Amino acid sequence: MFLKFLRLEIKSFFRGTSLGINLTMKILRFIGILYFMGCLAGGAFVAFFYVQEEMHQNPVKIVSRFLLVAWAVDLILKYIWQQMPTQNIKPFLTLNIPKKTLVNYMLIKTFISALSWLNSLFLITFSVIAIFNGYDVLGILAWFIGVSLLFYLNNFINILVNNKENIAIVFACIFGGVAALVYFNIVPVFSYSEKFFFNFYERPYFLVISILLFSALWKVSFNYIYQVFYLDEGLEAKKEVGRTENIAFLNKYGAIGTFINNDIKMLRRNKVTKGVMLGSVMFLFYGLLMFSSPIYKTPAMMMAMGLFVTGGFQFMFGQRVPAFDSSYYPLMMTLNVPYKEYLKAKWWLMNIVTAFSMILAVCYAYFGWDIYLTFIAAGLYNIGVNSQFTLWSGAFNKMQIDLNSKEKRFGQKNSLNLKSMLLLIPKMLLPMIVFALMQRYFTITGGVISIGVLGLIGFIFREKIFDIIVKHYKVEKYSTIDAFKNKD
């Protein structure tokens, strides 16, 4: 039965309306997977021989020391990106197929994801090297199986906390607390990790712990899905009692105020847009990366950091216009909607948030006023130039977004567009190059002024640029409507 399901999914892939884009995305993902496979396999060689020959320590012990951190990172990545494949299962619920078979298929399919098995490549390579270098075969096999099963537990944990944000917040607080304990040397977490995971090698019977935990969580996840696995319950978005909200003072700004009002309501009510707001807040801390690596302290990378810190909301929200309105966009296009005002409302909303981000970024002045001035210049460029180019790239984004579900897919097929990628040149590369050159020849002041002037020029000529953007939205109008109607 499982093979039949896989064959049907393969047929669905090749019979889809977007076969070319699907193949392109699959090829790009395959190249990316090959790259990470090479990195992980090579990392296993480096981890083993460097520890053994340079540090003169037991490689299995040292790797075990960091497995707890790797496990936590694996869980976070799966929570962010890995989804249950419910969409492809829905049609089978109307057929005479045992529900337990469908649930087991869903659970098994989560292990096919590259996020599930890539870490095993490191463990397999490392274990083979250890066996060939004289380590106990039984101990290494027990260590490999025990560690792998514990990593696969993250698939089940992700299922259980997938739509429970409160539990996810608790996990985040626990991870943050543990990280703080490690940072301030209060609790020797790495030592505990080493002792626990090395026990699988020293005492192979510890493997029973992993097997029992894996079996128990499989059963719990199976029961959890089985209980809500109905067309009219578990796979359907939960509906809440409707409530009317209105920000009255925005109504005096006409159509633009009405559109901004609607966007604010959308941001406050839906899971995906709440994730956008959370991500925007996280972008404010993105500039801290420059203090962890010398490469980020170069002028070009300082400007890139400034663009992200002040424009996080802009990049996450603007490039998915009108995708956020995909559920009712076809209907909206049948009405007398002023296109320019519709886009201007998005533009004003993005720029208001960008202005607030520039103010909040003042905390970076602690590390030097030159850094904060760089971020101010980046914010001005985001307001005057990037806000418009981001909206422009949205015209080519035909990715459907379900506002009622947690969005975890990265790089979806309809978001891959050559025109959108070309717009990255004026959005990112141009300010980085200009700032680096001007700072080199005219100090930090010249760099800041040059980027600020570019932002001012973009703001002055915004009406002319908006006319061009509206024209492109109208050209893409019917293909966008067709993409939003097509659920395949």
Salt bridges, closest charged atoms under 4 A:
GLU9 OE1 - LYS109 NZ 2.54
ASP74 OD2 - LYS78 NZ 3.10
GLU165 OE2 - LYS406 NZ 3.54
GLU194 OE1 - ARG65 NH1 3.10
GLU202 OE1 - ARG203 NH1 3.58
GLU236 OE2 - LYS239 NZ 3.08
GLU245 OE2 - ARG243 NE 3.07
GLU245 OE1 - ARG268 NH1 3.64
GLU245 OE1 - ARG269 NE 3.84
ASP263 OD1 - LYS346 NZ 2.77
ASP325 OD2 - LYS346 NZ 3.19
GLU407 OE1 - ARG320 NH1 2.59
GLU463 OE1 - LYS340 NZ 3.07
GLU463 OE2 - LYS344 NZ 2.65
ASP467 OD1 - LYS340 NZ 2.90
GLU476 OE1 - LYS398 NZ 2.78
GLU476 OE2 - LYS419 NZ 3.95
